Structures are given as C-alpha cells and as structure tokens.
Amino acid sequence: MTKWFVQQDEIQEDLGPLRPSELLELVRCGKVTSESMLRKDNSNWFVASNVGGLFEAAMRPTIRYFCPQCETEVTEPPVNCHECGREIHRALTQITENGIVNQEDQTIVGNAGNSVKNWLKKKRIVKDRENDSQ
C-alpha cells in the first residue's frame, strides 16, 4: 500500500506515513492545501496540486458500512462482523457529503453532493427535452 508523507513547516518533523484515506481526511479538514508539500513512499517532495484527482477525491461522498445486527462499523460487504460474527451481505450504510475546509475563513469549498445533484438534474432536463421533441 502507498504511504504518504506531508511536510510540516511549523515543526521540523514530517507527518506520516499516512494511508490514502488519512491523506484525504487532511485535505477535507484543510490541513493539506494545494501548496502543501507531499511525498509518496520514498519519492522526492512535490506540491499537492500535482497529485491528479486528490482534491476531487476528497470532495466525493464517503460511504460507511455497519452490521445490521450490532451496528458495528465494518468494511464493504460481503464481510463477517468482527463484533458479533454475523456474515453480512447487505449492510446498513451512511453516506457523508464532503467538502474541503478553507483554513483561512473556515468555509467549506465545494460539495461533491451538490455537483452530482446538479449533473443529474441537467441530465434529466436534457432527457425531458428529447422526449418532448419526439
């Protein structure tokens, strides 16, 4: 698995190794910005804006899965619950809309859920127009 590191200017120690999900969480909370210096495994340092899709991925909705019997968080089914041992094929889900926090004024930049909703709305309008013209 890829390990990520973040260069921290305020202290002389690098943050990491981080799993990709942990890096995305740092982007969401605004601790990693497009100007932050990152490194992947043992590569050279580079600007976060050079990581293709990083900021888009941070704004995508996240899905968490839970055991329907004991409501313990589990990985994506099919899986066995580590708490109650139940074999899970259909889990309870929680979808979280994500954005990126701007550290300067604490506003949320972007919201993937709205962009998906807008895309679906436009798609529906185009389809309705096509049906009306037939």
FINU-930493 format. One line per field, with one value per atom (N, C-alpha, C): residue in one letter; x, y, z; residue number from 1. Coordinates in Angstrom, 1 decimal, always signed. Layout:
residues N
r A, ...
xx X, ...
yy Y, ...
zz Z, ...
k NUM, ...
end
This chain:
residues 134
r M, M, M, T, T, T, K, K, K, W, W, W, F, F, F, V, V, V, Q, Q, Q, Q, Q, Q, D, D, D, E, E, E, I, I, I, Q, Q, Q, E, E, E, D, D, D, L, L, L, G, G, G, P, P, P, L, L, L, R, R, R, P, P, P, S, S, S, E, E, E, L, L, L, L, L, L, E, E, E, L, L, L, V, V, V, R, R, R, C, C, C, G, G, G, K, K, K, V, V, V, T, T, T, S, S, S, E, E, E, S, S, S, M, M, M, L, L, L, R, R, R, K, K, K, D, D, D, N, N, N, S, S, S, N, N, N, W, W, W, F, F, F, V, V, V, A, A, A, S, S, S, N, N, N, V, V, V, G, G, G, G, G, G, L, L, L, F, F, F, E, E, E, A, A, A, A, A, A, M, M, M, R, R, R, P, P, P, T, T, T, I, I, I, R, R, R, Y, Y, Y, F, F, F, C, C, C, P, P, P, Q, Q, Q, C, C, C, E, E, E, T, T, T, E, E, E, V, V, V, T, T, T, E, E, E, P, P, P, P, P, P, V, V, V, N, N, N, C, C, C, H, H, H, E, E, E, C, C, C, G, G, G, R, R, R, E, E, E, I, I, I, H, H, H, R, R, R, A, A, A, L, L, L, T, T, T, Q, Q, Q, I, I, I, T, T, T, E, E, E, N, N, N, G, G, G, I, I, I, V, V, V, N, N, N, Q, Q, Q, E, E, E, D, D, D, Q, Q, Q, T, T, T, I, I, I, V, V, V, G, G, G, N, N, N, A, A, A, G, G, G, N, N, N, S, S, S, V, V, V, K, K, K, N, N, N, W, W, W, L, L, L, K, K, K, K, K, K, K, K, K, R, R, R, I, I, I, V, V, V, K, K, K, D, D, D, R, R, R, E, E, E, N, N, N, D, D, D, S, S, S, Q, Q, Q
xx +0.8, +0.0, +0.9, +0.4, +1.2, +1.2, +2.3, +2.4, +2.7, +1.9, +2.1, +2.7, +3.4, +4.0, +3.7, +3.5, +3.2, +4.3, +4.9, +5.9, +5.2, +5.6, +5.0, +6.1, +5.7, +6.7, +6.8, +5.7, +5.7, +6.6, +6.7, +7.6, +8.5, +9.6, +10.6, +10.4, +9.3, +9.0, +7.9, +8.1, +7.1, +6.0, +4.8, +3.6, +3.5, +3.5, +3.3, +4.1, +4.0, +3.3, +1.8, +1.1, -0.4, -1.0, -2.1, -2.8, -3.5, -3.9, -4.6, -5.9, -6.6, -7.8, -7.5, -6.3, -5.9, -5.5, -4.8, -4.4, -5.7, -6.7, -7.9, -8.6, -8.6, -9.2, -8.4, -7.1, -6.3, -6.7, -6.9, -7.4, -8.7, -9.7, -11.0, -11.0, -10.2, -10.2, -9.3, -8.6, -7.9, -6.4, -6.0, -4.6, -3.6, -4.1, -3.3, -4.0, -3.3, -3.8, -3.0, -3.4, -2.8, -1.3, -0.9, +0.5, +1.3, +0.7, +1.4, +2.4, +3.5, +4.5, +4.2, +4.1, +3.8, +5.0, +5.0, +5.9, +5.2, +5.4, +4.8, +5.9, +5.7, +6.8, +8.1, +9.1, +10.5, +10.8, +9.7, +10.0, +10.4, +10.7, +11.1, +9.8, +9.9, +8.8, +8.2, +6.9, +6.2, +5.0, +4.5, +3.4, +2.1, +1.2, +0.0, -0.9, -0.8, -1.7, -1.2, +0.0, +0.4, -0.1, -0.8, -1.4, -2.7, -2.8, -4.0, -5.2, -6.3, -7.5, -7.6, -6.5, -6.5, -7.7, -7.8, -8.8, -10.2, -10.3, -11.6, -12.1, -11.1, -11.4, -11.8, -11.2, -11.6, -13.0, -13.5, -14.9, -16.0, -15.6, -16.6, -17.2, -18.5, -19.2, -18.5, -18.5, -17.9, -19.0, -18.8, -19.8, -19.2, -19.9, -19.5, -20.6, -20.1, -20.9, -21.0, -22.2, -22.5, -23.2, -22.9, -23.5, -25.0, -25.9, -27.4, -27.8, -27.0, -27.4, -26.9, -25.6, -25.0, -24.6, -24.7, -24.4, -22.9, -22.0, -20.6, -20.1, -19.2, -18.7, -17.9, -18.2, -17.5, -17.0, -16.2, -15.7, -16.8, -16.7, -17.7, -18.0, -19.3, -19.7, -19.4, -19.3, -19.6, -18.4, -18.8, -17.8, -18.4, -17.6, -18.1, -17.8, -18.8, -18.7, -17.7, -16.7, -15.7, -16.3, -17.4, -18.0, -18.9, -19.9, -20.9, -20.7, -19.8, -19.6, -20.5, -21.5, -22.6, -21.9, -22.4, -22.0, -22.9, -22.2, -23.0, -22.9, -24.1, -24.1, -24.7, -25.6, -26.2, -26.1, -25.3, -25.0, -25.9, -26.0, -26.5, -25.5, -25.9, -24.9, -25.2, -24.1, -24.2, -23.3, -24.0, -23.3, -23.1, -21.8, -21.4, -21.0, -21.6, -21.2, -20.0, -19.0, -17.7, -17.5, -16.7, -16.2, -14.8, -14.1, -12.8, -12.9, -12.4, -12.5, -11.3, -11.7, -10.7, -10.2, -8.9, -8.4, -8.4, -8.4, -8.3, -9.7, -10.8, -12.1, -13.0, -12.6, -13.3, -14.6, -14.6, -15.7, -15.5, -16.5, -16.4, -16.3, -15.2, -15.0, -15.5, -16.6, -17.1, -17.9, -18.7, -19.5, -19.9, -19.3, -19.5, -20.9, -21.7, -23.1, -23.9, -23.6, -24.3, -24.0, -22.7, -22.3, -22.9, -23.0, -23.7, -25.2, -25.8, -27.2, -27.5, -26.6, -26.7, -26.5, -25.6, -25.4, -26.6, -27.2, -28.4, -29.5, -29.7, -30.7, -30.6, -29.4, -29.1, -29.4, -29.0, -29.3, -30.8, -31.5, -33.0, -33.6, -33.1, -33.7, -33.5, -32.2, -31.9, -32.8, -33.0, -33.8, -35.2, -35.8, -37.1, -37.3, -36.3, -36.4, -36.4, -35.6, -35.5, -36.9, -37.5, -38.8, -39.9, -39.8, -40.8, -40.7, -39.5, -39.3, -39.7, -40.0, -40.3, -41.8
yy -1.2, +0.0, +1.2, +2.3, +3.5, +4.2, +4.8, +5.6, +7.0, +7.9, +9.3, +10.1, +11.1, +12.0, +13.4, +14.2, +15.7, +16.4, +17.4, +18.3, +19.4, +19.5, +20.5, +21.6, +22.8, +23.9, +24.3, +24.3, +24.8, +24.0, +22.7, +21.8, +21.1, +20.7, +20.1, +18.6, +18.1, +16.7, +16.5, +15.5, +15.2, +14.4, +14.6, +13.8, +12.6, +11.4, +10.2, +9.1, +7.9, +7.5, +7.6, +8.0, +8.1, +7.1, +6.5, +5.8, +6.8, +6.4, +7.3, +7.9, +7.1, +7.7, +8.7, +8.6, +9.6, +10.9, +10.7, +11.9, +12.7, +11.9, +12.6, +13.3, +12.8, +13.5, +14.8, +14.8, +16.0, +17.1, +16.6, +17.6, +18.1, +17.3, +17.7, +18.7, +18.5, +19.5, +20.7, +20.8, +21.9, +22.0, +20.9, +20.8, +20.5, +20.0, +19.8, +20.6, +21.6, +22.5, +22.2, +22.9, +22.7, +23.1, +23.9, +24.3, +23.5, +22.5, +21.7, +20.8, +20.4, +19.6, +18.1, +17.2, +15.8, +14.9, +13.7, +12.7, +11.4, +10.6, +9.3, +8.2, +7.4, +6.4, +7.1, +6.8, +7.3, +8.3, +8.9, +9.8, +11.2, +12.1, +13.4, +14.2, +15.3, +16.1, +16.8, +17.0, +17.7, +18.4, +19.4, +20.2, +19.3, +19.4, +18.6, +18.8, +20.0, +20.3, +19.4, +18.8, +17.9, +16.5, +16.2, +14.9, +14.9, +14.3, +14.3, +13.6, +14.3, +13.8, +13.8, +14.3, +14.3, +15.2, +16.4, +17.3, +16.9, +16.4, +15.9, +14.7, +13.8, +12.6, +13.0, +14.0, +14.5, +15.0, +15.5, +16.0, +15.0, +13.8, +12.8, +12.3, +11.9, +11.4, +10.1, +9.9, +8.7, +7.8, +6.5, +5.6, +4.7, +4.6, +3.8, +2.7, +1.5, +0.3, -0.1, -0.6, -1.1, -2.4, -3.2, -4.5, -4.3, -4.9, -4.7, -5.3, -6.2, -6.8, -6.0, -5.6, -5.0, -3.5, -3.1, -1.7, -1.3, -2.3, -2.0, -1.7, -0.7, -0.4, -1.6, -1.9, -3.0, -2.5, -3.3, -2.9, -3.3, -2.9, -3.2, -4.6, -5.0, -6.4, -7.0, -8.3, -9.3, -9.3, -9.5, -9.5, -10.1, -10.6, -11.1, -9.9, -9.7, -8.7, -9.1, -8.3, -8.7, -8.6, -8.0, -7.9, -9.0, -9.3, -10.3, -11.6, -11.6, -12.7, -13.0, -12.2, -12.3, -12.2, -13.0, -12.9, -11.8, -10.8, -9.7, -9.6, -9.6, -9.4, -8.1, -7.6, -6.2, -5.5, -4.4, -3.7, -2.4, -1.9, -0.5, +0.4, +1.5, +2.4, +3.8, +4.6, +6.0, +6.8, +7.7, +8.4, +9.8, +10.3, +11.6, +12.4, +13.6, +14.6, +15.2, +15.4, +16.0, +17.3, +18.2, +19.4, +19.6, +20.7, +21.0, +22.3, +22.2, +23.4, +24.3, +25.6, +26.7, +27.1, +26.9, +27.2, +28.7, +29.6, +31.0, +31.5, +31.1, +31.6, +30.5, +29.3, +28.1, +27.8, +28.3, +28.0, +26.7, +26.0, +24.8, +25.1, +24.6, +24.8, +23.6, +23.8, +22.7, +21.7, +21.0, +20.0, +19.0, +17.8, +16.8, +16.4, +16.4, +16.0, +17.0, +18.3, +19.2, +19.1, +18.8, +18.7, +17.5, +16.4, +15.2, +15.5, +16.2, +16.5, +17.4, +18.4, +19.3, +18.5, +17.6, +16.8, +16.0, +15.3, +14.5, +15.4, +16.6, +17.5, +17.9, +18.3, +18.6, +17.5, +16.3, +15.1, +14.8, +15.0, +14.8, +15.9, +17.1, +18.2, +17.9, +17.4, +17.0, +15.9, +14.9, +13.7, +14.2, +15.0, +15.5, +16.3, +17.1, +17.8, +16.9, +15.8, +14.8, +14.1, +13.8, +13.1, +14.1, +15.3, +16.3, +16.5, +16.4, +16.6, +15.4, +14.3, +13.1, +13.0
zz +0.0, +0.0, +0.0, -0.7, -0.8, +0.5, +0.9, +2.1, +1.8, +2.3, +2.0, +3.2, +2.9, +4.0, +3.6, +4.7, +4.5, +5.2, +4.5, +5.1, +5.9, +7.2, +8.0, +8.3, +7.9, +8.1, +9.5, +10.3, +11.6, +12.6, +12.3, +13.1, +12.1, +12.6, +11.7, +11.4, +11.8, +11.6, +10.6, +9.7, +8.7, +9.3, +8.7, +9.1, +8.3, +8.9, +8.1, +8.7, +8.2, +7.0, +7.1, +6.1, +6.1, +5.0, +5.3, +4.3, +3.4, +2.2, +1.3, +2.0, +2.7, +3.4, +4.4, +5.1, +6.1, +5.4, +4.2, +3.5, +3.0, +2.5, +2.1, +3.2, +4.4, +5.6, +5.9, +5.7, +6.0, +4.9, +3.7, +2.6, +3.0, +3.4, +3.8, +4.9, +5.9, +7.0, +6.8, +5.6, +5.2, +5.7, +6.3, +6.8, +5.6, +4.5, +3.3, +2.2, +1.7, +0.7, -0.6, -1.7, -3.0, -2.9, -2.0, -1.9, -0.9, -0.2, +0.7, +0.0, +0.6, +0.1, +0.5, -0.5, -0.2, -0.8, -0.2, -0.8, -0.7, -1.8, -1.8, -1.7, -0.6, -0.3, -0.2, -1.0, -0.9, -2.0, -2.7, -3.8, -3.2, -4.2, -3.8, -3.4, -2.7, -2.3, -3.6, -3.6, -4.7, -4.1, -4.9, -4.4, -4.6, -3.6, -3.6, -4.8, -5.4, -6.6, -7.8, -7.7, -8.7, -8.6, -7.5, -7.4, -8.1, -9.2, -10.0, -9.3, -9.2, -8.6, -7.1, -6.4, -4.9, -4.4, -4.8, -4.3, -4.7, -5.9, -6.4, -5.5, -5.2, -4.4, -3.0, -2.5, -1.1, -1.1, -2.2, -2.2, -2.5, -2.9, -3.2, -1.9, -2.0, -0.8, -0.3, +1.0, +1.5, +2.1, +2.0, +2.4, +3.5, +4.6, +5.8, +5.9, +6.2, +6.3, +7.8, +8.2, +9.6, +9.6, +10.5, +10.7, +11.0, +10.3, +10.6, +12.0, +12.6, +13.8, +15.0, +15.0, +16.2, +15.9, +14.7, +14.2, +14.4, +14.4, +14.4, +13.0, +12.9, +11.5, +11.0, +9.7, +9.0, +7.7, +7.0, +5.7, +4.7, +3.4, +2.4, +2.3, +2.4, +2.3, +0.9, +0.8, +1.8, +2.8, +4.1, +5.2, +6.4, +7.3, +8.6, +9.6, +10.5, +11.5, +12.5, +12.8, +13.8, +15.3, +15.4, +16.8, +17.1, +16.2, +16.5, +15.7, +14.7, +13.9, +12.8, +12.6, +11.6, +10.2, +9.3, +7.9, +7.2, +6.7, +6.2, +4.7, +4.0, +2.6, +2.2, +3.1, +2.9, +4.3, +4.2, +5.5, +5.5, +6.7, +6.9, +6.4, +5.7, +5.2, +5.7, +5.7, +6.0, +4.9, +4.2, +3.2, +3.7, +3.6, +4.1, +2.9, +2.7, +1.7, +2.2, +1.3, +1.7, +1.0, +1.6, +1.0, +1.6, +1.3, +1.8, +2.6, +3.8, +4.7, +4.3, +4.1, +3.8, +5.2, +5.6, +6.9, +7.2, +6.2, +6.5, +7.0, +6.5, +7.0, +7.4, +7.4, +7.9, +7.1, +5.8, +4.9, +4.2, +3.7, +3.0, +1.5, +0.9, -0.5, -1.3, -2.1, -2.9, -2.1, -2.8, -2.2, -3.3, -3.2, -4.3, -4.4, -3.3, -3.4, -4.3, -4.2, -5.0, -6.4, -6.7, -8.1, -8.8, -8.0, -8.5, -8.7, -7.8, -7.9, -9.1, -9.3, -10.5, -11.8, -11.8, -13.0, -13.3, -12.3, -12.5, -13.0, -12.4, -12.8, -14.3, -14.7, -16.1, -17.0, -16.6, -17.4, -17.6, -16.5, -16.5, -17.5, -17.4, -18.3, -19.7, -20.1, -21.5, -21.9, -21.1, -21.4, -21.6, -20.7, -20.9, -22.2, -22.6, -23.8, -25.0, -24.9, -26.0, -26.2, -25.0, -25.0, -25.6, -25.3, -25.8, -27.3, -27.8, -29.2, -30.1, -29.5, -30.2, -30.5
k 1, 1, 1, 2, 2, 2, 3, 3, 3, 4, 4, 4, 5, 5, 5, 6, 6, 6, 7, 7, 7, 8, 8, 8, 9, 9, 9, 10, 10, 10, 11, 11, 11, 12, 12, 12, 13, 13, 13, 14, 14, 14, 15, 15, 15, 16, 16, 16, 17, 17, 17, 18, 18, 18, 19, 19, 19, 20, 20, 20, 21, 21, 21, 22, 22, 22, 23, 23, 23, 24, 24, 24, 25, 25, 25, 26, 26, 26, 27, 27, 27, 28, 28, 28, 29, 29, 29, 30, 30, 30, 31, 31, 31, 32, 32, 32, 33, 33, 33, 34, 34, 34, 35, 35, 35, 36, 36, 36, 37, 37, 37, 38, 38, 38, 39, 39, 39, 40, 40, 40, 41, 41, 41, 42, 42, 42, 43, 43, 43, 44, 44, 44, 45, 45, 45, 46, 46, 46, 47, 47, 47, 48, 48, 48, 49, 49, 49, 50, 50, 50, 51, 51, 51, 52, 52, 52, 53, 53, 53, 54, 54, 54, 55, 55, 55, 56, 56, 56, 57, 57, 57, 58, 58, 58, 59, 59, 59, 60, 60, 60, 61, 61, 61, 62, 62, 62, 63, 63, 63, 64, 64, 64, 65, 65, 65, 66, 66, 66, 67, 67, 67, 68, 68, 68, 69, 69, 69, 70, 70, 70, 71, 71, 71, 72, 72, 72, 73, 73, 73, 74, 74, 74, 75, 75, 75, 76, 76, 76, 77, 77, 77, 78, 78, 78, 79, 79, 79, 80, 80, 80, 81, 81, 81, 82, 82, 82, 83, 83, 83, 84, 84, 84, 85, 85, 85, 86, 86, 86, 87, 87, 87, 88, 88, 88, 89, 89, 89, 90, 90, 90, 91, 91, 91, 92, 92, 92, 93, 93, 93, 94, 94, 94, 95, 95, 95, 96, 96, 96, 97, 97, 97, 98, 98, 98, 99, 99, 99, 100, 100, 100, 101, 101, 101, 102, 102, 102, 103, 103, 103, 104, 104, 104, 105, 105, 105, 106, 106, 106, 107, 107, 107, 108, 108, 108, 109, 109, 109, 110, 110, 110, 111, 111, 111, 112, 112, 112, 113, 113, 113, 114, 114, 114, 115, 115, 115, 116, 116, 116, 117, 117, 117, 118, 118, 118, 119, 119, 119, 120, 120, 120, 121, 121, 121, 122, 122, 122, 123, 123, 123, 124, 124, 124, 125, 125, 125, 126, 126, 126, 127, 127, 127, 128, 128, 128, 129, 129, 129, 130, 130, 130, 131, 131, 131, 132, 132, 132, 133, 133, 133, 134, 134, 134
end
